[in-house]
Amino acid sequence: MTYNLGRRQFFNALGAATASLCLGSPANSQSGGKTIAAAPRLLSGCCAYSYRKYLQKGPMSMEDFILKAVELEIDGVDMTTYYLKSTDPSYLVGLRRLAFRNAVGFSGAAIGTDMCQPEPAKRAEEIEKIKKWVDAAEILGVAHLRVFGGQVPKGATDEQGIQWVVETMKRACEYAATRGIILGIESHGGITSKATNIVEILKRVDSPFAGCNLDISNFPENPYPQIEMCIPYATHTHIRDF
């Protein structure tokens, strides 16, 4: 298979745009009269999902996961919420304090969502779910919440799916903005298996609190040009081998 960008060309492009991966897209770079940093800032991290085998039923806890980051000498962790014991504020604050005391940053958190819902009631449920986790993220001290577009229902078109996701994400971002939290829609199959769909969703949502959680390994066809297309919108990234 031939790609428009070679591996070396891709990483050169990535290096020139890593500020967007950490700090928001250039289109939404204005904040309080200041722009995002011009110099690249790409920090090392790890997702709790990488340790799912140990977190689902033990022996690892989320406290252990935070301390694992110290052992691995990485900058931060993504707190996949599937493995949190609860959303009780005392528990979340305890994790926040543990991370701070060990100089571990939270690069973000992740929740399971399916925003590609034909029924308005189902879309409303997804919005309420995101709101719940935005509140939890604020207590935890996380500024980025990873969300998922979901699968296009059988018989529906990509255009319909995009519209459903846009409606859901736009309302969710309005709420997230009140907490200062960015929602990053992940490139993760389904409606987000194509970079064109992701970019179209973000353009229509049109919010400085919306971005792309760019997982570079999740584009099944011609990945390099698709990754390149998403880089300007990326607010968080997973870089791993294909």
Buried (B, 14 or more C-beta within 10 A) or exposed (E): EEBEBEEEEBEEBBEEBBBBBBBBBBEBBEEEEEEBEEEBEBEEBBBBBBBBEBBEEEEBBBEBBBBBBEEEEBBBBBBBBEBBEEBEEEBBEEBBEBBEEEEBBBBBBBBEBBBBBEEEEBBBBBBEBBBEBBBBBBBBBBBBBBBBBBBBBEEBEBEBBBBBBBBBBBBBBEBBBEBEBBBBBBBBBBBBBBBEBBBBBBEBBEBBBBBBBBBBEBBEEBBBBBBBBBBBBBBBBBBEEE
